[in-house]
Amino acid sequence: MIILNMDEAAIFLGKTSAALRNGYKRWRIPHFRLGGQIKFTKEALEEFVNKSTAACEEQDFVDLPVRIDRRKNPVRGRPRKAS
């Protein structure tokens, strides 16, 4: 079992330390505390990544709502140039 601290886990996941610190609970990344510090096991992170990628592959993106930009002029204050 390999134990990683916050910085090492962030590198493993391809995130910044701040992003991981702010999101590990919300993303439900398995962790534990050792001496008041947040630690991760490499095996648990690998399992988390595998489950996350599998969930993304199974998700159907066709049903997602499409955002429509209803603004006539995206740059305010200037008229559009006719092409």
C-alpha positions, 0 to 999 in steps of 0.5 A: 500500500502506497500512501500519498499526501495532498500534493502527490495525489494532485499530481497523480490525478492531474490536478492542482493541490488547491483544486484537490484540497477544495474538491476531494469531499465533493468528488468523493475521493477516498481518503483518510486522516493521519496525524491531522493531514489528509492522505490517499492510497494510490490503489484507492485513487487508481480505482477512483479514476477507473470508476470515473472514466467508466461512468463518463463512457457510459453516460449518454451526452445526447440528452444534455441541454444545449446552451443557446447564446441569445445575445444579439451582440456578444461584445457590448457597446460596439456594433457588429461589422457586416461581412 
